[in-house]
């Protein structure tokens, strides 16, 4: 029996990935101009970025308990194994909600083969973990193999990213007002990373031209074996910059362009990071 992989929309994977690798997806909610949208389904990230450029402040909320309950119950009834690979619990309550609903469903179906992994990852860094697990599932891997591999990939996933304007992260409660104000004032490009699932400012760089070079330096310092893994880049409606970064990676590390996955940062994460975000994801130890 094939094991079903479930992800949420914060993985920023495209519909093509969900279809090709038979991944089920649940959506975070985006609230924009008094309307509610399903991330990855009923709103395009570009609409969110254009609204933010016009001064609007989209808000987001986690996947609803009802959504999880419905999905989990379906798999519990059918006794079909489901592995939900979740967005970082430090950035959203989605993982905690899923755990609560898992408990509820297991009260009625104690032997339900439902399993949940907190990746502590975000955007395509999280998406790469999901893809790895989905490929294993398609190839008939056991539940233990999938759980172990997904946990391993998540633990070794590096996130290095920059945002165009810290104001967006401040509005979403992700950085302090002082950090946002100082950064905007001095035309400083912040570099951030993810540590134990949380966004942590790493350093400040003057001028955007230097940022990509610095991201590559950090990649070289932290990563390994780049030719034997998929590198992820996600962007907040800044495809040209993302492609430039991909070219720099190909040139410096000899990575084939086909092994670099470029996607737009989705509506939910983009509501916090804003237009102009560039994020780089790679493994610091792709295989055991």
N, C-alpha and C positions, 0 to 999 in steps of 0.2 A: 504493500500500500504506500503510495507516494505521500510524503509529509507536506502539508500545506504551509507555506510561509505567508505570514501577515505582516504588513508594514504600515506605518502611518505616513501622511503626506509630507511630514518634515524631512523625509528622506530625499526629497527633491528629484526623485527619479521620474522619467518620462513615461507616458502611457505605453510607449513602445516596449519599455523594460517590463512593465507590469504584464503586458500581453505575452511577450516572448518567453518570460520565465515563470509564467503562471503565478504571479504574486498577487495576493489580495491586498486591498488598500482601504484604510479608514481615514477620514479627513478631519484635520483641525478646522476650526471655524474662523473666518475672517469677517470682522465687522467694519463696514465702510459706508459712510453717509447713511446711517440708520438702516442699512440692509445687512443681512447675513448671507455669507457665501461659504461653499464647501471648498476648501483649499484643494487644488489639483483637479477639481471637477467643474465647478460653476463660476470660477473667476480666473482670469489670466493674470500672471504676475505683472505683465506690462501695465495693466490697468491700475494696479496697486502703486507701481513706481510713478506713473504719471500723476496719480492723485497726490502722492507724497511731494512730488515736485511742485504741485499747486498749493502746498501748505496743509493738505489734509493729514489727519493722524489715524490711520487704520489701527484697530485693536484686534487681538486674537484670543480665542479660548480653546481649551483642550478638546480632544475627542470626547463626545458625550458618553456618559455611562450606559445609556440605552443602546447606543451603537455597539459597544463592546458586548453588552449582555446578549444582544440579538445574534452577533457573529459567534460568540462562544457557545451559545445554546445550540445553534445549528450544528456545530462540530461535535458537541457533547452528545447530542441525540444520535448522530450518525456514527459515533465512536471513531471519528476520523482524527488522526493526530494533527494538531495545529501548533506552530511555533510563531508567537508574536515577537518580532524583533523591534524594540521600542526606541523612540527618540529619548535623548538624555533626560533623566529624572530631575536633573539640576536646572533644566531650562523650561520644563513644562510639567504640569500635573498629570499628563496623559498616562505615564507609566503607573503611577499610584492608582489612578482610576481603573486601569486595566486589572491591576492586582486585586482591587476590591470586587470587581465584577467576576473575576476568576473564582474567588472565594464563594460568592453568591451562587454561581452556576454549579460549583462543586458540592454545594450543600444538597442540591437536587440530583446531581450526577457525580457521585464521589470518585468514580474512576475515569472521569473525562480526561482524555489525553491532551490537555491544554498546557502549554509551557510559555513562559514570558522571560525575555532577556532585556535588561536595561543596558543599552550600548554605551551610554555616557557620550554619545556622538551626535553630530548634527549635520544637516544638509547632505551633500554628496559623500562626506566622510561616513555618515550613517548609511547612506545609499549603497556605498561599496560593500559594507558589511552584509546588507540585505541581499545584494546580488550574489555575493560569495555563497551565502547559505542557500539561495534559490537554485543556483547551479548544482550544488551538491544534492539538493532534494530531487531535482530533475534527473540526476544520474543515479538515483536509488540509494543514496546514503542513509544510514540508520539515524534514528533520533539522537542518539548519543554523539555520533560524528558531527551532526549539524549543530547541536548545542555547543559542543566543545570548540568547533571551528569558528562559529559566530562570536563566541565569547573571546576567543584568542584574537581574532581580527579586530574586534572592538577595542580590546586592551592596547593594541599596538598602532591604532590609527592616530596620526598626527593631524592637527588642524592649525593652519597659519592663515590669518586673513586680515584684510584692511578694509576700513569703511571710508566713504567719502566725507561723511559728516557725523560726528559723534552725537549730535543732537538727537538723531533717530534712536540710537541705543539708550540715550538718557530718557527720552519719552517713554520708551518701553521698559524702563526701570532696570536696564542692563549695565549702565555705568553711572557714576556720580555726576551731579551738575557741574562741579568744579572741573572734572576731567573733560567734560563736553565743552564747557565754555573756553577753557585754556586751549584745547585742541583747535577749535574753530577759529579762535582769535589769531593764532600764530601760523595758520595754514599748515598745521602739523598733520601728517598722516600717521595715525596710530596703527601699530601692528598688535594683533591680539592672538591668543591661542586658547585652546580648551584644556583645562586641567581638572581631572576628576569630574568631567561633565559641565564645568562652569566656564564662563568667558572670563579670561584673565588678560589685562593689558600687558604687553610684553615690552614694547619700546615705542618711542616716538621718532618719526623720521620727517625731516623737513623736505617738502617737495615730493610729488608723486613719482617722478622718474626714478628716484633711488629705491622706491619701495619694492618693485619687482625683483631688482638685483638682490636686495636684502632677503627677500623670501627664498630665493634660490640658495643663498648662503646658509640660511637656517635649514633648508631641505637637505643640503649636503652634510651639514653637521649632525642632523637628527636621524636621517633616513639611511637606508641601505638597499642594495639589490633592486634598483629602480627598474631594470629591464625585465624583471620577473614579477611585476605587479601592475595593476591598473592604477594610474594616477588620476585623481579627481580635481576638477576646477569648477567652481560655481561662481556665478556673477550676477550682480544686481543690474540687469539691463546694460551691461558693458562688455558685449561680445568681443569687440575689437581688442580690448585690453586682455581679456581671457585668452584669446588666440595668440596674442603676443607672448604671454606667459608660457603657453604651451610650446611655442616655437623655441623659446629660451631653454625650456626643459629638455626638448628634443636635442638641441644643439649641445647643451652642457653634459647631459647624462646618457645620450644615445638612446633615448626612449622613442619607440615608434609612435607616430601620431595616432595610430589605431588603438594604442594602449593608454591614451589620455582621454578621459571622459569629461566633456564640457557640457554643463547644464545651467539653466538660469536658476537663481535662488528663487524658490517658490513663494507664493503669496503670504504664507504664514510667517516663515522666517524673514522674508523680505520686508514685512510690515515693521520689523524691529531693526533690521540692518540697513535698510534704505537703498536707493539707487546708487550705483557706483561701487558697490561692494565687490571685492575680489577675494575668493577663498581657495586655498590650496590644501589638498588632502593626500596623504601618502602613508605607507606603513613603515614603521621603524624596524620591523622584523617580519617580513611577509610570510615566512615559513618557519616552522619550529626547527 
